[in-house]
Amino acid sequence: MEAQEGLASHGKRRIGSFQMKRNAESALSQHAAGWRDLLKTKDFGWLWAGQVVSQLGDGLTKVALLWFVYSLTGSALKMTLIGVLQTIPPLAFGAFAGVLIDRVPKRAAMITIDLVRAALLVLIPLLYALGLLSLPWLYVLVFVGSLFAMAFGPALNASVPLLVKRNQLVRANAIMQSSMTIGQLLGPAISGILIAVIGAQNVLYVNAAAFVLSALCKLPIHIPHPRSSGKRFSAREALRDLKEGFRFVFIQERFLLLLMVSASLCTMAATGFIYMLPVFGERVLHTTSVQLGWLWSALSLGIFVTTIWLAFKKEDGFCRRLWIIGGAAAVGGAAVFALTAAKSFVLAAVIIVVIGGSSGLVTPIVSASLQQLTPQDLLARVFSVFNTAVMALAMIVMTAVGWASDRFGPFTSLVGIGTVQLVAACSALVVLPWCRQLPDTVSKTTSAKKRTA
């Protein structure tokens, strides 16, 4: 009798274990099917394909344009002015770009931006070949290109929630982030090869072709356009719309403001680390240029791994997302502190993979949360405010990190970056009590979205 009971108990355990395995396999299959289904949809699939092409082109330009300017002028200062000119438009006019994007069809806006950027890029090597390109004109072309480029991010972020379901937003944003990671991994390497083969200025033709192809990918897409107020667009209306966006973020939806603060701290630390990586590699690890490239790839690899994880992962509620952001920031901060003690190249590369992974979790989660809590007719404005604030803080932290590194050494800068990460983790935990108030907020936001659809 006891033997029979033992056999029955053993059989139940085996059946239970088999059932758990089946359930796990079924869950994994469902999550895998989730991102595949998103990419199979005509609208989202074409949008992602266009982003992959566009991000690869951006990766080419980041290397080729700087290399071209440096070879043209022989001046590091004149080369770095390219970065300054690319940063000024988003800081000065980014919020107004969101006002405009909220009023126009998103598909048409993104196609126009792609084509204008392609035309401006073609002018650089074309004028150079004709002997008509001067440095001031090059700066003008870069500045005008940045004026258009600053509007693309808000347009893209405002389009995603119009194409996917609310419970797919984290996965959709993770898939979109994967296009950026692909560009970071492959773009610079391909650019280096092309520069050696066809010259830096001619690589810009390739990037222009990438933007044209990106625009063509958007032609089959249908993106719903929320009804606007119908009032004639004027300077007064633009200021009113801008004020409405600021009021929504800073007064009406305090949770969004707190979430943005946490995300901004994470982004500040990530930006500071990116700019410190060459200094750390050269002064501490004594890396060659090839090894430094491997460290960059390690950072991108970490981002790519967590991006894939988010694409497979089941959608979480807001409080769970905050725990993930806080945990990612804490792990990232601890990894930065650990990097200060790393003496070998391999160990440093492994730690940098962890740092990249922690930073890769933040953007898709924050983007999905903003998209879920923001009415459709305010999406571009909210993302413009967020992007402008993050960029302004990033410039401050870049300056501070560079100054601290020159004055006190790279270890001091790394300690500061790790501290900012830990503060970001604490700020995410501070926001957690607001999660209990979110059901009503989400309900009101959903109603607002239905009215604007």
C-alpha positions in Angstrom: 0.0 0.0 0.0 2.8 2.4 1.0 4.7 1.5 -2.2 1.6 2.3 -4.3 1.2 5.6 -2.5 4.8 6.4 -3.1 4.5 5.5 -6.8 1.4 7.7 -7.1 3.1 10.6 -5.3 6.2 10.2 -7.6 3.9 10.1 -10.6 2.1 13.3 -9.6 5.4 15.0 -9.1 6.6 14.0 -12.6 3.3 15.1 -14.1 3.5 18.4 -12.2 7.1 18.9 -13.3 6.1 18.1 -16.9 3.2 20.5 -16.7 5.4 23.3 -15.4 7.9 22.7 -18.2 5.0 22.7 -20.7 3.7 26.0 -19.2 7.2 27.6 -19.3 7.6 26.5 -22.9 4.2 27.8 -23.8 4.8 31.2 -22.1 8.2 31.5 -23.9 6.5 30.6 -27.2 3.8 33.2 -26.6 6.3 36.0 -25.8 8.4 35.1 -28.9 5.2 35.1 -31.0 4.4 38.6 -29.5 7.4 40.4 -31.0 7.2 38.4 -34.2 3.5 39.3 -34.6 4.4 43.0 -34.1 7.0 42.9 -36.9 4.6 41.0 -39.1 2.0 43.8 -38.9 2.3 46.0 -42.0 2.5 49.4 -40.3 4.8 48.6 -37.4 7.0 46.2 -39.4 7.7 48.8 -42.1 8.3 51.5 -39.5 10.9 49.3 -37.8 12.5 48.4 -41.1 12.9 52.1 -42.0 14.4 52.7 -38.6 17.0 50.0 -39.0 18.1 51.5 -42.3 18.1 55.0 -40.9 20.0 54.1 -37.8 22.7 52.3 -39.9 23.0 55.5 -41.9 23.3 57.5 -38.7 26.1 55.2 -37.6 27.9 55.8 -40.8 27.6 59.6 -40.6 28.8 59.8 -37.0 32.2 58.6 -38.0 32.4 59.8 -41.6 31.3 63.4 -41.0 33.7 64.0 -38.1 36.5 62.3 -40.0 35.7 64.4 -43.1 35.8 67.7 -41.1 39.0 66.8 -39.3 40.7 65.8 -42.5 39.4 69.0 -44.1 40.5 71.4 -41.3 43.1 69.5 -39.3 41.5 71.1 -36.2 40.0 69.1 -33.3 38.1 72.3 -32.2 36.5 72.8 -35.6 35.6 69.1 -35.6 33.9 69.3 -32.2 31.8 72.3 -33.4 29.9 69.8 -35.5 28.6 68.2 -32.2 27.7 71.6 -30.8 25.8 72.6 -33.9 23.9 69.3 -33.8 23.0 69.9 -30.1 21.8 73.6 -30.2 18.6 73.1 -32.3 17.1 70.4 -30.0 17.9 72.5 -26.9 16.6 75.8 -28.3 13.6 74.6 -30.4 12.9 71.0 -29.4 9.8 71.9 -27.4 8.3 73.9 -30.3 9.0 70.9 -32.7 6.7 68.8 -30.5 3.9 71.5 -30.9 4.2 71.3 -34.7 4.4 67.4 -34.8 1.2 67.2 -32.7 -0.7 69.1 -35.4 0.5 67.4 -38.5 0.2 63.7 -39.8 3.1 61.8 -38.3 3.8 59.7 -41.4 4.1 62.7 -43.7 6.3 64.5 -41.1 8.8 61.5 -40.9 9.0 61.1 -44.7 9.6 64.8 -45.1 12.3 64.8 -42.5 14.0 61.8 -44.0 14.0 63.3 -47.5 15.3 66.7 -46.3 18.1 65.2 -44.4 19.0 63.1 -47.4 19.2 66.2 -49.6 21.3 68.1 -47.1 23.7 65.2 -46.8 24.1 65.0 -50.6 25.0 68.7 -50.8 28.1 68.2 -48.7 30.1 65.9 -50.9 28.6 67.4 -54.0 29.7 71.0 -53.2 33.1 69.6 -52.1 33.6 67.9 -55.4 32.7 71.1 -57.2 35.1 73.1 -55.1 32.3 75.2 -53.6 32.2 73.8 -50.0 33.6 76.2 -47.4 33.6 75.5 -43.6 30.9 78.1 -42.8 28.6 76.5 -45.4 29.3 73.0 -44.0 28.3 74.3 -40.6 25.1 75.8 -42.0 24.2 72.5 -43.7 24.8 70.5 -40.4 22.8 73.1 -38.4 19.8 73.0 -40.8 19.9 69.2 -40.8 19.8 69.2 -37.1 16.7 71.5 -37.1 14.8 68.8 -39.1 16.3 65.8 -37.2 15.2 67.1 -33.8 11.6 66.6 -34.8 12.0 63.0 -35.9 12.2 61.5 -32.4 9.0 63.0 -31.1 7.2 62.0 -34.3 8.4 58.4 -34.0 7.5 58.2 -30.3 4.1 59.7 -31.0 3.5 57.2 -33.8 4.2 53.9 -31.9 1.1 54.1 -29.6 -1.0 54.8 -32.7 0.1 51.5 -34.3 0.2 49.0 -31.4 -2.0 48.0 -28.5 -1.5 49.4 -25.0 -0.3 46.1 -23.7 2.4 45.9 -26.4 4.0 49.3 -25.8 7.1 48.1 -23.8 7.8 45.4 -26.3 7.2 47.7 -29.3 9.6 50.3 -27.8 12.2 47.6 -27.1 12.0 46.5 -30.7 12.4 50.1 -31.9 15.5 50.5 -29.6 16.9 47.4 -31.2 17.2 49.3 -34.5 19.3 51.9 -32.7 21.5 49.2 -31.2 22.0 47.6 -34.6 23.1 50.9 -35.9 25.6 51.4 -33.1 27.0 47.9 -33.5 27.4 47.9 -37.3 27.3 51.5 -38.4 30.8 52.7 -37.2 32.5 49.5 -38.4 31.0 49.7 -41.9 31.8 53.4 -42.0 35.5 52.7 -41.2 35.7 50.3 -44.1 33.8 52.6 -46.5 36.1 55.6 -45.5 39.1 53.5 -46.5 37.6 52.4 -49.8 35.6 55.4 -51.1 36.6 58.4 -48.8 34.8 60.0 -45.9 32.9 62.5 -48.0 31.5 59.8 -50.3 30.2 57.8 -47.3 27.7 60.7 -46.9 26.1 59.6 -50.2 25.5 56.2 -48.7 23.9 57.7 -45.6 21.7 59.9 -47.9 20.6 56.8 -49.8 19.7 55.2 -46.4 17.5 58.1 -45.5 15.7 57.9 -48.9 15.2 54.1 -48.4 13.9 54.9 -44.9 11.4 57.3 -46.4 10.3 54.7 -48.9 9.7 52.2 -46.1 7.2 54.6 -44.6 5.1 54.9 -47.7 3.0 51.8 -47.1 2.3 52.8 -43.5 -1.0 54.1 -42.3 -0.8 56.1 -39.0 -4.0 57.5 -37.6 -4.0 61.3 -37.1 -5.8 62.5 -34.0 -8.2 65.4 -34.7 -6.7 68.8 -33.8 -8.5 71.7 -32.4 -9.2 73.0 -35.9 -7.9 76.5 -35.0 -5.6 78.2 -37.4 -1.9 77.7 -36.5 -0.2 80.9 -35.4 2.5 82.0 -33.0 -0.2 82.5 -30.3 -1.6 79.1 -30.9 1.9 77.5 -30.8 2.6 79.2 -27.4 -0.8 78.0 -26.1 -0.1 74.4 -27.2 3.4 74.6 -25.7 2.0 75.8 -22.4 -0.6 73.0 -22.5 2.2 70.5 -22.8 4.2 71.9 -20.0 1.1 72.1 -17.8 0.3 68.4 -18.4 3.8 67.3 -17.4 4.6 69.7 -14.5 1.1 70.2 -13.0 -1.5 67.8 -14.2 0.5 64.5 -14.2 3.0 64.7 -11.4 3.8 61.0 -11.8 5.1 61.7 -15.3 7.4 64.4 -13.9 8.8 62.1 -11.3 9.2 59.4 -13.8 11.1 61.8 -16.1 13.4 62.8 -13.2 14.3 59.2 -12.6 14.9 58.5 -16.3 16.9 61.7 -16.7 19.2 60.7 -13.9 19.8 57.3 -15.5 20.4 59.0 -18.9 22.7 61.5 -17.4 24.9 58.8 -15.9 24.8 56.7 -19.1 25.8 59.8 -21.2 28.6 60.6 -18.8 29.9 57.1 -19.0 29.9 57.1 -22.8 32.1 60.2 -22.8 34.4 58.8 -20.1 34.9 55.4 -21.8 37.8 56.6 -24.1 39.5 58.4 -21.2 39.2 55.4 -18.9 40.4 53.0 -21.7 43.4 55.2 -22.5 44.5 56.3 -19.0 43.6 53.2 -16.9 43.5 50.2 -19.2 46.0 51.6 -21.7 43.9 50.2 -24.6 44.7 50.5 -28.3 42.2 52.0 -30.7 41.1 48.4 -31.6 40.5 47.5 -28.0 38.6 50.7 -27.4 36.3 49.7 -30.3 35.7 46.3 -28.5 34.8 48.2 -25.3 32.2 50.2 -27.3 30.9 47.0 -28.8 30.6 45.5 -25.3 28.5 48.5 -24.2 26.2 48.1 -27.3 26.1 44.3 -26.7 24.7 44.9 -23.2 22.0 47.2 -24.5 21.1 44.7 -27.2 20.8 41.8 -24.7 18.4 43.7 -22.4 16.5 45.0 -25.4 15.8 41.4 -26.6 14.8 40.5 -23.1 12.2 43.3 -23.0 10.9 42.2 -26.4 10.3 38.7 -25.1 9.1 39.8 -21.6 5.5 39.9 -20.5 4.1 43.4 -20.1 4.3 44.7 -16.6 2.3 47.2 -14.6 3.6 50.7 -13.7 4.9 49.7 -10.2 6.8 46.7 -11.6 8.3 48.9 -14.2 9.6 51.3 -11.5 11.2 48.4 -9.7 12.9 47.4 -12.9 14.2 50.9 -13.5 15.4 51.2 -9.9 17.0 47.8 -10.0 18.7 48.6 -13.4 20.1 51.9 -12.0 21.4 50.2 -8.8 23.1 47.4 -10.8 24.5 49.9 -13.2 25.8 52.1 -10.4 27.4 49.1 -8.7 29.0 48.0 -12.0 30.5 51.5 -12.5 32.0 51.3 -9.0 33.4 47.8 -9.8 34.9 49.2 -13.0 37.2 51.5 -10.9 38.8 48.3 -9.5 39.1 46.5 -12.8 42.7 46.1 -14.0 42.3 43.6 -16.9 40.8 44.3 -20.3 38.6 41.2 -20.3 37.1 42.0 -16.8 36.5 45.6 -17.8 34.7 44.5 -21.0 32.4 42.1 -19.0 31.5 44.9 -16.5 30.8 47.3 -19.4 28.4 44.7 -20.8 26.5 44.9 -17.5 26.5 48.7 -17.6 25.2 48.7 -21.1 22.5 46.2 -20.1 21.3 48.4 -17.2 21.0 51.5 -19.4 19.2 49.5 -22.1 16.3 48.8 -19.8 15.3 52.4 -19.1 14.3 54.0 -22.4 11.7 51.4 -23.7 10.1 51.3 -20.3 9.9 55.0 -19.8 8.7 55.6 -23.4 5.9 53.0 -23.0 4.8 54.6 -19.7 4.7 58.1 -21.3 2.8 56.8 -24.2 0.2 55.1 -22.0 -0.4 58.1 -19.7 -0.4 60.8 -22.3 -3.4 61.7 -24.6 -2.6 61.2 -28.2 -2.8 64.9 -29.1 -0.1 65.7 -26.6 2.4 62.9 -27.3 4.9 64.8 -29.4 4.9 67.7 -27.0 5.5 65.5 -23.9 8.3 63.7 -25.6 9.8 67.0 -26.8 9.8 68.3 -23.3 11.4 65.1 -22.0 14.0 65.0 -24.7 15.0 68.6 -24.3 15.3 68.3 -20.5 17.4 65.1 -20.9 19.7 66.7 -23.5 20.2 69.8 -21.4 21.1 67.7 -18.3 23.4 65.5 -20.5 25.4 68.6 -21.7 25.8 69.6 -18.0 27.0 66.2 -17.0 29.3 65.9 -20.0 31.0 69.2 -19.0 31.2 68.2 -15.3 32.6 64.7 -16.1 35.2 66.1 -18.4 36.2 68.8 -15.9 36.4 66.3 -13.0 38.5 63.9 -15.1 41.0 66.5 -16.1 41.2 67.9 -12.5 41.0 64.8 -10.4 41.4 61.9 -12.8 39.0 59.3 -14.4 38.4 57.4 -11.1 36.7 60.5 -9.6 34.5 60.9 -12.6 33.5 57.2 -12.5 32.6 57.5 -8.8 30.4 60.5 -9.6 28.7 58.6 -12.4 28.1 55.6 -10.1 26.7 57.9 -7.5 24.2 59.4 -10.0 23.1 55.9 -10.9 22.4 55.1 -7.2 20.5 58.3 -6.8 18.5 57.4 -9.8 17.7 54.0 -8.2 16.5 55.8 -5.0 14.4 58.3 -7.0 12.6 55.4 -8.7 11.8 53.9 -5.4 10.5 57.3 -4.1 8.0 57.4 -7.0 6.6 54.0 -6.1 3.8 55.3 -3.7 2.3 57.2 -6.7 1.6 53.8 -8.4 -1.4 53.3 -6.2 -3.0 56.4 -7.7 -2.4 55.3 -11.3 -5.6 53.2 -12.0 -7.8 56.4 -12.0 -5.1 58.3 -13.9 -4.9 55.6 -16.6 -8.7 55.6 -16.9 -8.9 59.3 -17.4 -6.0 59.2 -19.9 -7.7 56.4 -21.8 -10.9 58.4 -22.0 -9.0 61.4 -23.3 -7.3 59.3 -25.9 -10.7 58.0 -27.1 -11.9 61.6 -27.5 -8.9 62.6 -29.6 -8.9 59.5 -31.8 
